Amino acid sequence: MKLLSALSFFLLVTFVSYSQCESCKMLDDENSDYCFTHSEFDGFCIQFGAKSETFKFKGVKKTKEIKIGSVDDLSYLNSIASDKKLKLSATDILFIREALASWKVEERKYGYKYETSGLGIKMIEEGDGDLPENGKTVTVHYTGFLEDGTKFDSSKDRNQPFSFRLGQGQVIKGWDEGVSKLKIGSTAWLMIPPDLGYGTITRGPIPANSVLYFEIEVIESK
């Protein structure tokens, strides 16, 4: 009943803003990357770290550390709602649900290693194959997002992998550079600045000067 009550309350609340925290007493962890707050929840705060499997939650009472789960997974929300050790209220669950939805968008912006070009690479799972060679045809699955979390393209949604000749200018510069550094079988995020993407050109749903985020799975190279 706790979770159902929270979700019912959600329908009555209009969320107007969220922001990065600049000050919160619990947020002294050097591994923290993003903090969710909301004007409707005075004193509430959740801290996320790109390399952490848990988040820190500060509600009306004491600070708690909770394992991160999917906001789309009802069983996860039910499990933390019914956890007697956590003792979360309906309002707590509502706030956590909104924070997880925000982090789902924000987490792709953190945890990168940057090349001198400005390209960011964040490895999700490193493959055990060789690095693809320039001039070879590389086949990948990908999903692309804008900085605000808007998905603008996905080969996975079409169930159709994409192939291109690496290093031949058939794709944007960020792809040529990024994919060349991913072993076959790898899945990684690429953060592509405008000058390695489409620059000042508007391309379909992609506005000019956009930072692009791609989740890429390298399937094969031949």
C-alpha positions in Angstrom: 0.0 0.0 0.0 2.9 2.3 0.7 4.1 2.4 -2.9 0.5 2.6 -4.3 -0.2 5.6 -2.1 3.0 7.3 -3.3 2.1 6.8 -6.9 -1.4 8.1 -6.3 0.1 11.2 -4.7 2.3 11.6 -7.7 -0.7 12.3 -9.8 -1.5 15.3 -7.6 1.9 16.9 -7.6 3.2 19.2 -10.4 7.0 18.9 -10.6 8.5 22.2 -11.8 12.2 21.9 -11.3 15.2 19.9 -10.3 18.8 20.9 -9.9 22.3 19.9 -8.9 22.9 20.5 -5.2 25.6 22.9 -4.2 25.2 22.3 -0.5 23.9 19.4 1.5 25.4 18.2 4.7 25.7 14.6 3.6 27.3 15.4 0.2 30.9 15.4 1.2 31.7 12.2 -0.7 34.4 12.8 -3.3 32.7 10.2 -5.5 29.4 12.2 -5.8 28.5 13.4 -9.3 24.9 14.5 -9.2 22.3 15.5 -6.7 18.6 15.7 -7.1 16.4 18.1 -5.1 12.9 19.5 -5.6 11.1 22.6 -4.3 8.1 20.4 -3.3 10.3 18.4 -0.9 12.0 20.8 1.5 15.2 19.2 3.0 15.1 16.1 0.7 18.2 15.3 -1.2 19.6 12.3 -3.2 23.2 12.0 -4.2 24.4 9.8 -7.1 27.8 8.7 -8.2 28.6 7.4 -11.7 30.8 4.7 -10.2 28.5 3.8 -7.3 25.9 1.0 -7.2 24.1 2.9 -4.4 22.7 6.3 -3.8 22.5 8.4 -0.6 19.0 9.5 0.4 18.4 12.3 2.9 14.7 12.7 3.9 12.9 14.0 6.9 14.8 11.7 9.2 18.4 10.3 8.9 20.5 9.7 5.8 20.2 6.3 4.2 22.2 4.4 1.6 20.0 2.5 -0.9 20.9 0.2 -3.9 20.2 1.8 -7.2 17.5 0.2 -9.3 15.5 1.0 -12.4 12.7 3.6 -12.1 10.8 1.5 -14.6 11.0 -1.7 -12.5 7.9 -1.8 -10.2 9.3 -4.8 -8.3 12.4 -2.7 -7.3 10.2 0.2 -6.1 8.1 -2.3 -4.2 11.1 -3.9 -2.6 12.5 -0.7 -1.2 9.1 0.4 -0.1 8.6 -2.8 1.9 12.1 -3.0 3.3 11.6 -2.7 7.1 15.2 -1.6 7.6 14.8 1.4 5.3 11.5 2.5 6.8 10.6 4.7 3.8 7.4 6.7 3.7 5.1 7.1 0.7 6.6 10.6 0.2 10.1 9.1 0.3 9.2 6.6 -2.4 7.7 9.4 -4.5 10.9 11.5 -4.2 13.2 8.5 -4.9 11.1 7.6 -8.0 11.6 11.1 -9.4 15.2 11.2 -8.5 15.9 7.9 -10.3 14.1 9.2 -13.4 16.3 12.3 -13.4 19.5 10.2 -12.8 18.5 7.9 -15.8 19.1 11.0 -18.0 22.0 12.5 -16.1 24.1 9.5 -15.5 25.2 9.3 -19.1 27.0 12.6 -18.6 29.4 11.4 -16.0 32.3 8.9 -15.7 34.1 9.5 -19.0 37.8 9.4 -19.8 38.6 12.2 -22.3 40.8 12.1 -25.3 42.9 15.2 -26.3 40.2 15.8 -29.0 37.5 16.3 -26.4 35.9 12.9 -27.1 34.6 11.2 -24.0 34.6 7.4 -23.6 32.9 5.5 -20.8 33.3 1.7 -21.0 30.3 -0.4 -20.0 31.7 -3.8 -20.9 35.0 -4.3 -22.6 35.1 -7.0 -25.3 37.9 -9.5 -25.8 38.3 -9.0 -29.5 40.9 -6.9 -31.4 40.6 -3.2 -32.0 38.9 -2.5 -35.4 41.3 -1.4 -38.2 40.9 1.7 -40.3 39.4 0.9 -43.7 37.6 -2.2 -42.4 33.8 -2.4 -42.3 32.6 -2.2 -38.7 29.1 -3.3 -37.6 27.6 -1.8 -34.5 24.3 -1.3 -32.6 23.8 2.2 -31.3 21.4 4.5 -29.5 21.8 8.3 -29.7 20.7 10.9 -27.1 20.7 14.7 -26.9 22.0 16.3 -23.7 18.4 16.7 -22.3 17.9 12.9 -22.7 15.9 13.0 -25.9 16.6 9.8 -28.0 17.0 10.8 -31.6 18.0 7.5 -33.2 18.5 3.8 -32.5 19.6 0.9 -34.6 18.3 -1.4 -31.8 14.8 0.1 -32.1 14.9 -0.9 -35.8 16.5 -4.2 -35.0 19.0 -3.4 -37.8 22.8 -3.1 -37.0 24.6 -0.3 -38.8 27.8 -0.8 -40.8 30.4 1.7 -42.0 34.1 1.8 -43.1 36.1 3.0 -40.2 38.3 6.1 -40.7 36.9 6.9 -44.1 34.7 9.9 -43.2 31.5 7.9 -43.6 30.4 8.9 -40.1 31.0 11.9 -37.8 34.5 12.4 -36.5 33.6 11.3 -33.0 32.4 8.0 -34.2 35.5 7.3 -36.3 37.8 8.2 -33.3 35.6 6.5 -30.7 34.9 3.2 -32.4 38.6 2.8 -33.3 39.3 2.6 -29.6 36.7 0.0 -28.8 37.6 -3.7 -29.0 35.2 -6.0 -30.8 32.5 -7.1 -28.4 32.7 -3.9 -26.3 29.8 -1.7 -25.3 30.5 1.9 -24.3 29.2 5.4 -24.2 30.7 8.1 -26.4 30.3 11.7 -25.4 30.8 13.7 -28.6 31.3 17.5 -28.5 29.8 19.6 -31.4 33.1 19.9 -33.3 33.3 16.1 -33.5 29.7 15.8 -34.3 27.5 18.0 -36.6 29.0 21.3 -35.4 26.8 24.3 -36.4 24.6 22.3 -38.7 21.1 21.3 -37.7 20.6 17.6 -38.7 17.0 16.4 -38.5 16.1 16.2 -34.8 19.7 17.2 -33.8 20.0 21.0 -33.1 23.1 22.9 -34.1 26.0 22.8 -31.6 24.7 19.7 -29.8 26.7 17.5 -27.5 25.8 14.0 -28.5 25.7 10.8 -26.4 25.9 7.4 -28.0 25.7 4.0 -26.5 27.6 1.8 -28.9 28.0 -2.0 -29.1 30.8 -3.1 -31.5 29.6 -6.3 -33.1 32.2 -7.1 -35.7 34.9 -5.8 -38.0 35.8 -7.3 -41.4 
